[in-house]
C-alpha cells in the first residue's frame, strides 16, 4: 500500500509492504540507487545509515507493545531522506505514522513552515512522533508497577513474582528493539550536518536528545522494578524463614514426647506399662516434656 502527501513543497511517500512494481516506480521517480531499493522488499535485522550524493538511507527499529508473547516486539521503518522528498517503508501498520499522516492532512502540525524547507524537518517531526509513542507505551507500565507495589504489601508475594517477570520482559523488549539507535543516530547526525544546512544542526541534536529521554525512562523503570523485586524477595525470604522456624520449633517441642513413645514401643519382653495408670503416667511424662521444652523456648525468646 502506498500513500503520498505534499508538505511545504516536500513530498512524503509512505509504503507498507511495498511490491516490486512500487519499488521500481520509486527508483525511477526519486533516483534511488538500485542496491538501496533492493532492501525495501524485505526486513533488515540491524539499523544502519548509508549516505549518498542525493539522499540518506536510514533504518531504525521501534518497539511495539503486544500482550501476546508470540507476536513481534519491534517494527522496522526505513527512511529515505532527500532534499525535497521523504520515503518511509514499513512492513506492517505503524500507528504513529498513520496518526502523523492524519495530522498533516488536517494541518494540525504546529511548525514554522517558512523555515522548514527540506525533508530533514519532516523526518524530525516523524521521529519525534515515534519516540513520543514509545514514551507513551513505557508510561503504561507505571500503573502495572504501582499495582505490583500494592500486591507486595498486601501479602501477595508469590503471585507478584510472575507480574514482576512480565513487566521486566516488556522493558527488555523495549531495550532490545532500540539497541542500535544510539550508534545509528550518531552516524545520522554526522551525515546530516554535511547533507543539510547548519540551521538543521539543532534538530539533529534534538533527535538524539529524544532518544536519551526514552533510555532514561527505561532505566528509571528498570531501577524501580529492581527495587520492587528486591523488596518482594526480602518479604518472601522472611516468610520462608518464619515458616522454617515454626516447623523447627514444632519438631523440637514434640521431640521429647516422640522419644518417650519410641522407647515404650520397642518390641522387647521388658515393659514398664503393666496397667492403665502406668499408661497415663507415660502420657503425662510425654506432655510434661513438651511443656518443659515450650517453657525453655519462651525463656530463650525463640517463640
N, C-alpha and C positions, 0 to 999 in steps of 0.2 A: 504494500500500500504506500502511495506517495502523496505528500501534501506540500503545497508551496505557498509562501507568503512573502510579500514585499514590504519591507520596513525601512523607512528612511533611505530609499534607493538601494537597499541591501536585500538581496534575495536569500530567503531561507527555505531550503528544501529538506523535508523530513521523510525518511523512508523506514518502513517497518518490514523486515524480512524481504529485502529487495530481490527482484528477479534479475536474471542476466540481461534481459532487454532494458530494464530500468537502469541498471548499472551502465550499460553501453551508451544509453542516452545521456547520462551524467558526464561520462568521459568525453563525449563529443561537445556537449554544451559548455562545460567548465574547464576543459583542457586538463583533465586529471590524468596523471601518469598511469599507464595500464597496470603496472605492478602494485600500485596503490589500490586500484579498483578491484583487483583480484581478492583483496582481503575483505571486501564489502559483503561477499556472498556467504561467508562463514564466520563464526565467532572465533575470537582470539583469546588465548589463555592469559596473557600478560598485557599490562598497559605499556604504552610507549609514545614517543614523539618523533616524527620524521619531518624534516624541513626541506622544502623545495623552493624553486625560484618564485613560484606564483601562489604557493599555499603552504599551510602547516597541517600535517595529518596527526591527529591526537586520538588515542584510545584510553578511555577510563572505564573502570568498573564501579558500579554503585550498589550498595546493599539493598536487598528487598526483605521486607518482614513477612514471613509466612509462618502460620501456626503448624502446618504440616511439614514434618522434617524432610520428606522425600522431594519436596519442591526446591527449585533453585533458590539460592540465598543471595545471588548477585546478578546484576544486569550489565551487559556491555553496551556502551554507547561510543560510536566512532564519530569524531568531529573532523570535517574538512573545512578549514578556515582560509578563505581568500581575502582579498582587499574589499570586494563588494559582494561576496556570497558566503553563505554558511550552509554546510550539508551535515545533517545528523542521521546516523544509521543505527538502528537497534533491531533486535530480533524477537521482541515481544512488546506488548503495550507498556509504555513508561508513563505513568500517570502525571508526574511533574511536568514532563514535556507537553503532554496533552493539555494540561491546565495552563501552561505558559502560552501555548498557541492560542487558546481562547482569550487570554488577556490581551494579546496583540490584536486579535480580531475586534475586541471591544474597546481598543485604545485606552485600556486601563493601566498600562505600564507607565509608572511615574519616572520618566527620564528626561534629560535635557537633549532633545532631539537635534538641535542645531550643532552640538558638539560631537555627536556620535556619528562619524562619517565613514566608518569602516566596520567590517563584520566582527572584528575583535570585541567591540562593545556588546554586540548581540550575544556572542559567546559568553561574555562576562555575566550578563543577566541570566542566561540559561543555567550556567554552572551555579550561580548564586541560588537560583530556584531549586536546583537539585540538592545542594547542600542544605538548604532550608528544609526540604522534605526529609533528609536524613536526620537532621536535628530533631524534627518533629517525631520521627519514629523512635529515636533514642529516648526522648522525653516520655514516651508512652510506657517505658519500662519503670519510670519512677513510682507510679501507683502500685505496680507489682511489688516493688521492693518495700514500700510502706506496708503493704499487706503482709509481706514476709515478716517484717518487724513486729507487727501486731500478733501474728501467729506464734512467733518465738516466745513472747512474753505472756502468751495465753496458754502455754504448756503444750504446744503442738510441735515440738522439736522434730519428731520423727517424720511427719508429713512435710515439714518445712525443708528438709534436706533435698527432696525432689524439686521443689519450687526454686530453691537456690540454684540447683544444677541447670534448670531450664532457662533461667534468666542469664546465667553465665554462658550458656551455649549461644544465646542470642547476641550477647556482647562480643563473643568470639567471632560470630558470623559477620558482624559489622566490621571488626578489625581486619578480618581475613579479606573481605571484599575491597577494603581501601588500603591494603598493604603496600601498593605501589604508587599511591597518589603523591606522596612526598617527593620522591625522585622524579616522577613524571612532571609534576607542576614546576619543579625547579628547572627542568630542561625546557619546558614550555615558556617559563618566564625569561630565560636567557634568549630563546629563539624569538619570542615576541618583542623584546626590546630592539632587536635588529629588524624584524619584519614590519612592525608598526611604528608610528611616530612616538616621540618622547612623552606626549601627553597621556599615553596609554600605560606608562610605567606604574602609575598609582593603582590602576585596575588590576594589573598583573600581580602586584604585591597583595592586593586585597583578596584575590582568589586564594592565594597561599594562606592568607590570614583566616579565611573562612574554613579552610581545611584544618588548620591548627585548632580552631574553636571546636570542631567536631571531635578531634582527637582528645582535646581537653575534657569534653563532655564524657567521652568513653572512659577515660582514665578516672574521672571523678566517680562515675557509676561503678567502675571496677573496684575502686577503693572502698566505696560504701558496701558493695556486695561482699568484699573480703571481710570487712568488719562484722557484717551480719553473719557470715559463715563461722567466723571465729567465736562470736557470741553464742551461736546455736550449738557449735561443737562443745563449747565450755559447759553449757547447760546440760547437754546430752551426757557429757562425761561425768558431771556432778550427779545426775540422776543414776547413771550406771554404778558409780561408786557407792551411792546410798543404798542401792539395791544389793550390791555385793556385801556391803557392811551389814545390812539387815539379815541376809541369808547366813552370813558368818556367825552373827550373834545367836541366831536361832540354833545353828549347829552346835555351838558351844553350850547353849542352855540345855539342850537335850542330850548332850554327850554323856554326862554322868548317869542319867537315867538309862540311857542305852547300854552303857557298860554294865550297870547292875542287872538289867534284864537279860543281857547276854550271858552273864555268869550263871544265873539261875535257869537258863535254857540249855545249859550244857548237858549232853547225854551221858550222865555218869550215875553210878549207884548211890553216890553221896548226894543228899539233898537236904537243905535246911528247911524247906517248906513241908511241914507234916500235917498242917491243918489250916483252916480258914483264917485264923488270927495271924498266923505267920505270913500268909499270903498278903493280907492287908498291911502287915508290918513292912514287907518288901516294897509294896506300892507307896507307902508313906516315905520310906527311905529314898525312893526314886523322886518323889515330889519334893522332898526336903533338899535333895542335892540340886535340883533345878532352881529352887528358891534361893539357895546359897549362891549359886552361880549368877542369878539375876541381881542379887544384892551386891555382889562383887563388881559386876559390870556398872551398876549405878554409882558405886563409890569411885570407880575409875573414870566416871563420866563418859563411858562409851555408849550409853543409852540416853 
